[in-house]
Amino acid sequence: MSAVTHHRARKRFGQNFLRDVGVIGRIVHAIDPRPGERLVEIGPGQGALTQPLLDAADGLEVIELDRDLIPGLRVQFFNYPGFVIHEGDALKYDFAELRGDGAPLRVVGNLPYNISTPLIIHLLGAGSAVADMHFMLQKEVVERMAAEPGGSDWGRLSVMAQYYCQVEQLFTVPPEAFVPSPAVESAIVRLTPHAELPHVADDPTLLFELVKQAFGQRRKTLRNNLKGRVSAETLEALGIDPRRRPQTLSVEEFVRLANCVAKNETQATQGDDSR
């Protein structure tokens, strides 16, 4: 029995170790790893998902923050020459640099709930470095990512994820599949970056600033939430009723709005410079 089996889950790392063999099999089947692919697992924990991924592919790189788990992982997978451990925080990892000149990365992981949203946002910014992502997340987070405009789940994360990716909610995972059992249900999501963005923002940073501002107070209208940045007249010129609430706007409408704001702000800056 490997030493990693005796590791106690740490609350500060948000650790819940997957144990259900049936669930593990379904996840690996959904990922469908193949030899020659660049697989990266975030937070391998005690290696429950790592083992079948290595068995299916000829290599796997893992990123692990908990130093106490690393010696056990090295022992557990010492006979896999393609197994590589990167010690560190995935939130601070440069995935474009990790890819290098190789094939795009296929990223997988049972993500701690406390870092899942910022980590996904970080990965979305990696662009073409990532081929696809399969994550175990809190079910409500997956539902927000896969939501459609108009519903209560549609929000900032929905817009950001769907701007960059096709989002598929695959299946749910009950708490009893983990040790210790979390207090909520989990779900598996597949994120596949668009080969070509359906709607291109001239300034993605500005787009997500506007999205964040628009969803600052969900119950208020766009006129109120975007006050000081976007006028009611600008919204109306774009065919967007200022009385609408942010959760009713599609990705395409947010991009159209952001591009208009970018153009107006550029013109205003040029006008100031010419004086």
Backbone torsions as a table, in degrees:
resi	resn	phi	psi	omega
1	MET	NA	131.6	-177.6
2	SER	-71.1	153.0	179.3
3	ALA	-62.9	-26.0	-177.6
4	VAL	-65.7	-21.0	-178.9
5	THR	-62.0	-27.9	-175.4
6	HIS	-90.5	1.2	-178.2
7	HIS	-71.4	129.9	177.9
8	ARG	-87.3	132.2	-179.8
9	ALA	-58.5	136.1	-178.2
10	ARG	-102.1	125.4	-177.8
11	LYS	-63.8	-37.1	-176.7
12	ARG	-67.7	-20.5	175.6
13	PHE	-96.8	0.0	-179.9
14	GLY	63.8	35.8	-172.5
15	GLN	-82.6	128.1	169.3
16	ASN	-136.8	113.1	-172.8
17	PHE	-87.4	127.0	-179.6
18	LEU	-70.8	132.3	-177.5
19	ARG	-125.1	-24.7	-172.2
20	ASP	-70.3	114.7	-176.7
21	VAL	-63.1	-38.9	179.6
22	GLY	-63.4	-42.5	178.3
23	VAL	-65.5	-42.8	178.6
24	ILE	-58.2	-43.4	178.6
25	GLY	-61.8	-40.9	179.0
26	ARG	-65.6	-38.9	179.7
27	ILE	-64.9	-47.0	-179.0
28	VAL	-63.5	-38.8	177.9
29	HIS	-62.6	-39.8	179.9
30	ALA	-67.2	-39.3	179.2
31	ILE	-70.0	-40.0	179.8
32	ASP	54.0	59.6	-178.3
33	PRO	-69.5	144.0	-179.0
34	ARG	-127.5	149.6	175.6
35	PRO	-57.1	140.5	178.8
36	GLY	93.9	-12.3	178.8
37	GLU	-82.5	155.5	177.0
38	ARG	-93.8	94.2	179.7
39	LEU	-94.9	135.2	176.8
40	VAL	-129.6	123.0	177.0
41	GLU	-105.8	127.6	177.7
42	ILE	-95.0	123.9	178.3
43	GLY	67.2	65.1	-178.2
44	PRO	-66.4	-18.6	177.9
45	GLY	62.3	-119.2	-179.5
46	GLN	-101.0	13.7	170.9
47	GLY	84.6	16.3	-177.9
48	ALA	-61.8	-40.9	178.7
49	LEU	-88.8	-27.8	-177.4
50	THR	-60.3	-45.5	-176.3
51	GLN	-57.6	-55.6	-179.8
52	PRO	-66.6	-28.9	176.7
53	LEU	-66.0	-42.7	178.1
54	LEU	-66.9	-35.4	179.1
55	ASP	-66.2	-31.6	-177.4
56	ALA	-87.4	-28.5	-178.4
57	ALA	-116.9	172.1	-179.5
58	ASP	-100.9	10.3	177.8
59	GLY	-169.4	152.8	178.4
60	LEU	-157.0	130.4	173.4
61	GLU	-105.7	135.8	-179.4
62	VAL	-122.1	148.4	176.2
63	ILE	-117.7	117.1	-176.1
64	GLU	-128.9	130.0	-178.9
65	LEU	-89.0	-33.6	-175.3
66	ASP	-79.3	106.4	-176.8
67	ARG	-61.2	-29.2	-177.6
68	ASP	-68.6	-21.5	-180.0
69	LEU	-84.1	-23.9	-170.9
70	ILE	-63.6	-45.0	178.6
71	PRO	-58.1	-40.9	179.2
72	GLY	-65.1	-38.4	178.1
73	LEU	-65.4	-39.0	179.1
74	ARG	-62.8	-42.1	179.1
75	VAL	-66.9	-44.7	-175.2
76	GLN	-62.3	-35.1	-174.1
77	PHE	-120.3	29.8	-177.1
78	PHE	-64.0	-26.2	-176.1
79	ASN	-91.3	11.5	175.1
80	TYR	-107.0	102.6	-177.1
81	PRO	-63.5	-22.4	-179.4
82	GLY	-89.8	7.6	-178.9
83	PHE	-89.8	123.6	-177.9
84	VAL	-129.0	131.3	177.9
85	ILE	-106.5	130.3	171.1
86	HIS	-110.9	117.4	179.7
87	GLU	-87.7	122.3	178.9
88	GLY	159.8	-175.5	-176.8
89	ASP	-95.5	118.3	-178.4
90	ALA	-61.3	-26.2	178.4
91	LEU	-64.4	-24.2	-177.8
92	LYS	-106.8	4.9	-174.8
93	TYR	-83.8	139.5	177.8
94	ASP	-91.8	98.8	-175.2
95	PHE	-73.3	-26.4	174.7
96	ALA	-66.5	-40.2	177.5
97	GLU	-67.9	-39.3	178.2
98	LEU	-60.6	-39.5	178.2
99	ARG	-64.4	-43.6	-178.0
100	GLY	62.1	-133.0	178.9
101	ASP	-95.0	5.7	-176.6
102	GLY	-83.8	-172.1	179.5
103	ALA	-66.8	153.6	176.7
104	PRO	-56.2	150.5	-175.4
105	LEU	-82.9	141.6	169.0
106	ARG	-104.7	112.0	-171.1
107	VAL	-103.8	132.1	-179.3
108	VAL	-134.4	161.8	174.9
109	GLY	167.9	151.9	169.5
110	ASN	-95.3	93.4	-168.6
111	LEU	-82.0	137.1	172.7
112	PRO	-58.5	136.5	-175.5
113	TYR	-60.6	-32.0	-173.5
114	ASN	-73.7	-13.4	178.7
115	ILE	-122.6	2.3	-170.6
116	SER	-60.2	-47.4	-177.0
117	THR	-66.3	-51.0	178.3
118	PRO	-62.8	-32.1	179.5
119	LEU	-68.8	-41.3	178.5
120	ILE	-65.2	-41.4	177.0
121	ILE	-60.6	-40.8	177.3
122	HIS	-61.5	-43.3	-179.4
123	LEU	-69.7	-35.4	178.4
124	LEU	-61.0	-29.4	179.4
125	GLY	-78.1	-4.4	-178.8
126	ALA	-80.6	-8.7	175.1
127	GLY	59.0	-130.9	-173.4
128	SER	-71.8	-2.9	178.3
129	ALA	-68.7	-19.5	-175.8
130	VAL	-114.8	126.1	178.7
131	ALA	-81.7	-44.5	175.7
132	ASP	-165.0	168.6	-179.1
133	MET	-137.3	137.1	173.1
134	HIS	-126.1	118.3	-175.6
135	PHE	-130.4	146.7	166.5
136	MET	-94.5	121.7	-177.0
137	LEU	-135.2	168.4	170.8
138	GLN	-58.4	135.6	-173.5
139	LYS	-55.7	-40.1	-177.1
140	GLU	-68.4	-28.3	176.3
141	VAL	-68.2	-44.0	177.7
142	VAL	-62.0	-41.3	179.4
143	GLU	-63.2	-35.8	176.8
144	ARG	-68.0	-40.6	-179.0
145	MET	-65.1	-37.5	-175.3
146	ALA	-94.3	4.2	-175.3
147	ALA	-65.8	166.3	175.0
148	GLU	-115.5	153.0	-180.0
149	PRO	-55.6	142.7	176.7
150	GLY	104.5	-22.3	-179.0
151	GLY	-92.9	169.2	-177.7
152	SER	-70.6	-20.7	-179.4
153	ASP	-82.7	-16.7	-176.5
154	TRP	-72.0	124.6	-177.6
155	GLY	-161.0	-159.6	-175.3
156	ARG	-57.1	-45.9	-178.5
157	LEU	-65.3	-36.3	177.9
158	SER	-59.9	-48.5	-177.3
159	VAL	-64.1	-46.3	-177.8
160	MET	-63.5	-46.1	-178.3
161	ALA	-64.6	-44.9	-174.6
162	GLN	-79.2	-18.4	171.9
163	TYR	-63.7	-41.7	-176.1
164	TYR	-93.7	-28.2	-166.6
165	CYS	-137.7	159.6	162.1
166	GLN	-85.0	129.5	-175.5
167	VAL	-111.9	126.7	179.2
168	GLU	-127.6	119.4	172.1
169	GLN	-83.2	117.1	-171.5
170	LEU	-89.8	-59.9	178.0
171	PHE	-162.5	161.7	-178.8
172	THR	-93.9	158.6	-179.3
173	VAL	-130.5	125.0	-177.4
174	PRO	-74.6	157.8	-179.4
175	PRO	-57.4	-33.3	-175.9
176	GLU	-69.8	-4.5	176.1
177	ALA	-78.1	-7.2	-176.0
178	PHE	-118.0	158.9	169.4
179	VAL	-130.9	120.6	-11.2
180	PRO	-69.0	160.3	-179.7
181	SER	-74.3	127.2	175.1
182	PRO	-70.8	167.1	-177.8
183	ALA	-84.3	-2.9	-175.6
184	VAL	-132.6	164.0	174.1
185	GLU	-76.9	154.1	176.9
186	SER	-114.5	171.3	177.4
187	ALA	-151.4	153.7	177.0
188	ILE	-99.1	131.6	179.0
189	VAL	-124.5	143.6	173.5
190	ARG	-112.7	126.0	177.5
191	LEU	-115.2	118.8	180.0
192	THR	-118.0	109.5	180.0
193	PRO	-56.1	138.5	178.0
194	HIS	-62.7	135.7	174.6
195	ALA	-61.7	-39.7	172.0
196	GLU	-134.9	132.5	-179.0
197	LEU	-61.6	127.6	178.5
198	PRO	-62.9	-33.5	-179.5
199	HIS	-136.3	117.3	-172.2
200	VAL	-99.4	121.6	175.9
201	ALA	-84.9	132.3	177.2
202	ASP	-63.7	-31.8	179.6
203	ASP	-139.3	92.8	-177.7
204	PRO	-57.5	-34.6	178.9
205	THR	-62.5	-43.7	177.0
206	LEU	-63.6	-42.0	178.5
207	LEU	-53.1	-50.9	-174.3
208	PHE	-76.7	-21.7	170.3
209	GLU	-65.4	-44.4	179.2
210	LEU	-65.4	-41.6	179.4
211	VAL	-61.6	-45.0	179.0
212	LYS	-61.2	-43.5	179.6
213	GLN	-66.5	-40.7	-178.5
214	ALA	-62.5	-36.6	-178.4
215	PHE	-93.6	12.4	-180.0
216	GLY	-56.7	-41.6	176.2
217	GLN	-137.1	100.4	-170.9
218	ARG	-60.8	-30.3	-176.3
219	ARG	-77.9	-14.6	-178.2
220	LYS	-91.9	162.4	-177.6
221	THR	-80.4	166.5	176.5
222	LEU	-60.3	-37.9	179.7
223	ARG	-55.1	-43.5	-178.0
224	ASN	-77.3	-45.2	-175.6
225	ASN	-69.0	-30.9	-177.1
226	LEU	-100.5	9.9	-179.2
227	LYS	-56.9	135.3	-179.2
228	GLY	92.4	-15.4	179.3
229	ARG	-120.9	-38.2	-178.7
230	VAL	-134.6	126.7	-179.1
231	SER	-82.7	159.6	176.0
232	ALA	-61.8	-34.5	-180.0
233	GLU	-65.2	-38.2	178.2
234	THR	-65.3	-43.4	178.6
235	LEU	-60.7	-46.2	-179.0
236	GLU	-63.8	-37.3	178.7
237	ALA	-63.9	-26.4	178.7
238	LEU	-90.0	1.9	-178.7
239	GLY	78.6	21.1	179.9
240	ILE	-110.9	118.5	-179.7
241	ASP	-66.7	121.7	-179.5
242	PRO	-60.3	-17.5	-179.0
243	ARG	-84.0	-6.6	178.3
244	ARG	-68.8	154.8	175.2
245	ARG	-95.4	155.5	-172.0
246	PRO	-59.0	-32.6	-177.0
247	GLN	-69.8	-5.2	178.5
248	THR	-94.2	-9.6	-177.0
249	LEU	-86.0	138.3	177.2
250	SER	-82.7	169.9	175.2
251	VAL	-58.5	-43.7	-178.9
252	GLU	-59.7	-40.8	-179.5
253	GLU	-69.0	-39.8	177.3
254	PHE	-63.8	-40.4	179.7
255	VAL	-66.4	-43.2	179.1
256	ARG	-61.3	-41.4	178.1
257	LEU	-64.3	-46.2	-179.0
258	ALA	-62.4	-39.8	180.0
259	ASN	-66.8	-35.9	177.0
260	CYS	-66.6	-44.0	179.2
261	VAL	-63.7	-42.6	179.3
262	ALA	-60.0	-42.6	179.6
263	LYS	-64.9	-45.5	-179.4
264	ASN	-63.7	-40.7	-178.5
265	GLU	-70.9	-34.8	176.4
266	THR	-64.9	-44.2	179.3
267	GLN	-63.9	-38.4	179.6
268	ALA	-65.7	-40.4	178.9
269	THR	-65.1	-43.0	178.6
270	GLN	-63.9	-36.2	178.3
271	GLY	-66.3	-38.3	177.6
272	ASP	-66.5	-38.3	-177.8
273	ASP	-68.9	-26.6	-176.2
274	SER	-81.6	-9.8	-178.1
275	ARG	-78.6	NA	NA
